[in-house]
Amino acid sequence: MIVSAIVETVRRDLANKNMAVEMSALWLIPQYALLGLAEAFNAIGQMEFYYSELSKSMSSVAIAMFMVSMAISGLVGSLLINVVDSVTTKGGNISWLSSDINEGHVDYYYWCEIEEGYFFSV
């Protein structure tokens, strides 16, 4: 998320200076590669732990609970997007998640995600 926030901040600053934003879509590769690797290592590590340390019946239950938690996290993420959108549009303000990315503040949303991740990991 830090990489995403930095890239979006640079892109938005260039766009607001009325400069032609000559950023390639390749700028998205580092952030999505990091996110994909982190998710893969997390899932594989947890499944390996469950199968190696728990009994066969308990590992099946643990894997099922892990998959349910992944589904719930997707729903919570969707809820967070709706909450951020509704809170930031109050008072006639432009939403952080506006359909015009040059008017919105997706970078603020990324920084918010970093704080949320830190909060839930403590």
C-alpha positions in Angstrom: 0.0 0.0 0.0 2.9 2.3 0.6 4.1 1.9 -3.0 0.5 2.4 -4.2 0.2 5.6 -2.2 3.5 7.0 -3.4 2.9 6.2 -7.1 -0.6 7.8 -6.9 0.7 10.9 -5.1 3.3 11.4 -7.8 0.7 10.8 -10.6 -1.8 13.2 -9.1 0.7 15.9 -8.5 1.8 15.7 -12.1 -1.8 15.8 -13.3 -2.7 18.8 -11.1 0.2 20.8 -12.6 -1.5 20.5 -15.9 1.3 18.4 -17.2 0.7 15.6 -19.6 1.0 12.6 -17.3 3.4 10.3 -19.2 3.2 7.5 -16.7 3.1 4.0 -18.1 0.9 1.3 -16.8 4.1 -0.5 -15.9 4.2 1.7 -12.7 1.4 -0.6 -11.4 3.6 -3.7 -11.6 5.6 -3.2 -8.4 2.5 -2.6 -6.2 0.5 -5.5 -7.6 3.5 -7.8 -7.6 4.2 -7.0 -3.9 0.5 -7.5 -3.1 0.3 -10.8 -5.0 3.5 -12.2 -3.4 2.4 -11.2 0.1 -1.1 -12.8 -0.4 0.4 -16.0 -1.8 3.1 -16.4 0.9 0.5 -15.7 3.5 -2.0 -18.3 2.2 0.6 -21.0 1.5 2.3 -20.5 4.8 -0.9 -20.8 6.7 -2.1 -23.9 4.8 1.3 -25.5 5.3 1.2 -24.7 9.0 -2.3 -26.2 9.4 -1.4 -29.4 7.6 1.9 -29.9 9.4 1.0 -29.0 13.0 -2.7 -29.9 13.3 -4.4 -33.3 13.2 -6.1 -34.2 9.9 -9.6 -33.3 11.1 -8.5 -30.1 12.7 -6.5 -29.0 9.6 -9.7 -29.3 7.5 -11.6 -27.1 9.9 -8.7 -24.6 10.1 -8.5 -24.4 6.3 -12.3 -23.8 6.1 -12.1 -21.1 8.7 -9.2 -19.5 6.8 -11.2 -19.4 3.6 -14.3 -18.0 5.4 -12.1 -15.3 6.9 -10.8 -14.4 3.4 -14.4 -14.1 2.1 -15.3 -11.9 5.1 -12.2 -9.7 4.5 -13.5 -9.1 1.0 -16.8 -8.0 2.3 -15.2 -5.7 4.9 -13.1 -4.2 2.2 -16.2 -3.5 0.1 -17.9 -2.0 3.2 -14.8 0.2 3.8 -15.0 1.6 0.3 -18.6 2.5 0.7 -18.0 4.1 4.1 -15.0 6.1 2.8 -17.0 7.2 -0.2 -20.0 8.4 1.8 -18.0 10.1 4.6 -15.8 12.0 2.2 -18.7 13.3 0.1 -20.4 15.0 3.1 -20.7 18.7 2.9 -20.6 18.7 -0.9 -16.9 17.7 -1.0 -15.5 15.5 -3.8 -15.2 11.9 -2.9 -11.7 10.5 -2.4 -12.8 7.7 -4.7 -14.3 10.0 -7.4 -14.7 8.6 -10.9 -12.4 11.4 -12.1 -9.1 10.2 -10.6 -7.5 13.7 -10.9 -10.2 15.2 -8.7 -10.3 12.4 -6.1 -7.7 11.4 -3.6 -7.1 7.8 -4.1 -3.7 8.4 -2.4 -5.5 9.3 0.8 -7.4 6.1 0.6 -4.2 4.1 0.2 -2.7 5.9 3.3 -5.9 5.1 5.2 -5.5 1.4 4.2 -1.9 1.4 5.6 -3.1 2.8 8.9 -6.0 0.3 9.1 -3.5 -2.6 8.4 -1.2 -1.3 11.2 -4.1 -0.9 13.6 -5.4 -4.5 13.0 -1.9 -6.0 13.2 -1.1 -4.6 16.7 
